Amino acid sequence: MTDVAATPPPRARWRVAFAALLVFAFCGFVVLGVWQLQRMAWKHDLIARVDARIHAAAVPAPSRVQWPAITEADHGYRRIRVAGHFLQDRLVRTQAVTELGGGFWLLQPLQADNGDYVLVNRGFVPASATASRAPRGRVVVEGLLRISEPEGGFLRRNVPEQDRWYSRDVVAIARRQGLPAARVAPFFIDADAEPGFRGWPRGGMTVVKFRDPHLSYALTWFGMALLTLVAAGVLVASERRLRDDRRRHSSPDTHVLPPG
């Protein structure tokens, strides 16, 4: 025989499930908010490290034995220098949009003194401008270490066989130019601007900017957590009013007879 009294009514079961959902949502929102604060701390540390690298003195470019360990977090935007000779017959233009308008980045391989190759972004060239040739003879290039940008840009893939480039994909560019893959650095260099040079390409135009929306995201999640607390308060108040109504309706009416 089923104990009907032990089975909560459907409305009570719904309230319990809703309360459990609020608890789960509150915990989830708080966790997400804390995670965004942690991401913000990490991003601020990264920005500080990158800023220090950009303004530090240039150091020799990583050697071939160091290439496998190069990462964006540890080496991106580090100021480096390399000496060698530009390959005059190898030139790649990748589409770019800068503060000077639309145009191209001018990339050219440089064969270092040790025989390895480094792709150098000599700078920006407007679509309507003519770029000067790379200097002949031995040169020393200083600039920022940048990690390869594989495949292409936003909604546009590189088409190497047609020399249409939307990103600075070191591996694909080196393959297209017939360079030995094992001797090509897995990064490229954004060359510094040449002092006093007013022609093209224009170096030193690297934009160092990191999106940092984590505080607004954290406030959003914490706001959602606060809303769940408000919903829980409404639920508790509703339950209290319901119990009070039941108590008033379940208590027997008392009638006082007048003296007769």
N, C-alpha and C positions, 0 to 999 in steps of 0.2 A: 504494500500500500504506500503510495507516494505521500511524503510529508509536504503538503501544499504550503504550510506556514514557513518551511525552511527555504523555499524557493523565492528569491527576490522578484518582485514584479518587474515587467519590462522597463518601466520608467526608471526604476532604481538601477537596473543593469546598464541602461544607457548613460546615466549620470556617472557611474563608476568608470565606464569605458572612456567617457569624455574627460574625466579627471585624470585618468592614466595618460591619455593623449596630451593633456596640458603639461604634465610632469615631464613626459618624454620630449615635448617640443621645447620647454624651458631649458632643459639640460643641453639639448642639441644647439640651441641658439647661443647659449653661454659658451659652449665649446668652440663654436665657429667664431665668436667674437674674440676669445682668447687667442685662437689660432691666427686671426688677422693681426692682433697686436704683436704676436711673435714674428709674423711675416714683416710687419713694419719695422721692428727692431733689426731684423736681418737686412732689409732693404737699406735702412739708414747706415748700417755698417758697411754694406757694399758701396754705397755712394761715397762714404768717407774714404774708403780704400782706393776707389777709382780716382777720386779727386787728388789723393796723395800721389798716385802713379803718374797722372797727367802732368803734375808740376814738378816731378822729380827729374834729376839729371838722366840723360839717356845712358843705357847700358848695352853691351853687345847683344845682338839678336840671339835667341836660344839656338844652341847647336843641334845637330841631327840626333844625337843621343837623348836630347831633352824633348824632342818633338812629341813622343807618345804621351808625355805627362802634361802637355799644354791644355788648359781648360779656360773657358770664359771667365769663371769666377776668380781664378788665381793669376791669370795672365792678361786678360782683356784690358786694353787701353794702357798697357805698360809702355813707357817711352823707351824705344830701342834704336840702335843704329846698326847699319851694315855697310860694308865697303865692297865694291865690285864694279862690273861693267853692265850697262843696259844692253839688252838685245834689241838692236835697232829695227829689225824686221818683224818683231812680234808686238802687236798692239791690239788691245781690246777696249771697246767702249761699252760701258754698262749704263743703262738709263738711270737718271737721277733727277730728283726735285730738291732744290736747295733754296736758301734765302735769296739767291741771285736768279731764281727762276728754274725752268726746266733745261735739261741738257744731258751730259754724260760724265761719268767718272772715267778717267783715262788710266787704264792699267797696263803696266809693262813689266815683263820679267827682268830681274837683275841677277846676273850670275856673280855670286859672291867670290871672294878671293880663294875660298876653299873648294870651289867647284859646285857648290849647292846653288839652288835657285830660290829666290824670294820674289813673290809678286808684289809690285809697288803700285799703289794708287797715287799717281803723280798729282791728281787734283781734279777739279771740276772744269768742264768746258761747256759753254752754252751751245745749243744746237746750231746756232748761226755763226759761231766763231771758229777760227782756225787755231789749232794748237801748235805750239813750237815743238821741235824735235827734242828728244831726250839728249842730254849732254853726252858727248863721246868721251872715251877714255875712262880712267878710274874715277869713281865718285864715292862720296860717303853720304848715305841717305839716313836721315833721322826722322822719326815719326812715331805714331802709335800702333802698337800691335793689335790687329783685329782678327777675330776668328772667322773662318770661312763661312759663307752664306750659301748653303747648298740648295740646288734645284731651281730657285727663282724667287720672284717677288710676290706680292699679294695678288692672287688670282692670275698670275702670269708665270709660266714656266720658261726656263731658259731653252733656247733652241740652238745648241752649239753648231750643228751642221749648217745653219744659216747665219751664224754669228750674230744672233739676237740674244742679248744678255740683259736680264732684269735684276740680277744679283751677282755679287762677287764670289762666285763658286770656284774656289782655288783648284780643286781636283778637276772639275770639268774644263776649266780654262787651260790648265796645264796639259791635259790630254789633247785638247783641240790644237794646242800649239806644238805638240810633239815633244814635250819635255819629259825627261825620265822621271816617272812617278816617285821612285824611291829617293830622289834627290831634291824634290820640291817641298818646301816648307808648308806645313798645314795651316798657315796663317798668311795674311798679307799686311802690308804697312801703309797706313795713311800718312803720306809724307807731309812734313811741315811746310808752311809757306816760305818761299824764298824772299829774304829781306829786299825790299826795293823793287821786286819784280811786279809789273803791272799787266803782263800779258796772260796767256792761257797755256797750260792749265793752272788753276788757282789752288794751291795746296792749303793745308791748315784749316779745312772747313769741316772737320769732324764734329758732328753734333753729339754731345754726351748728355743724354737726358734719359732718366728712368721714370717710368710711371710709378707713382706712390699713392694709390687710392686706399691704402689699407686702413687708415684711420676712419675714413667715411664708411668703409665696409664694416669695420668693427662696431661703430656707433649704430649702424643699421641692424646688425645682429643683436646687440644689446637692447636696442629699442624693441625688437621683436620679442625678446625675452621678457621685457617689461610689460608688453601687451598681454603675454600669456599670464603674467601675475594678475593683471587687471581682470582678465577673463576668469581666472580662478577665484578672485574676490567676488565677482558677480555671481559665480556658481555657488559659493559658500553662502552669500547673502540670500540667494534664492532658496537654498535648502533650509536656511533658518526660518525664512518667512513661511515656507511650506510646513515645517514642523509646528510652528506657532499656530497656523490655521488648523492643522489636524488636532492639536491639543484643545483648541477652543470648541471645535465641533464635536469632539469625543467626550467632553466633560458634561455630566447631567445638569439639566436646568434646575435651579432651586427656586421654589415658590414659597413665599412667606404669607401665611394666612392671617388676615386681620383678626383681632380679638372679637369674639361674638358673644 
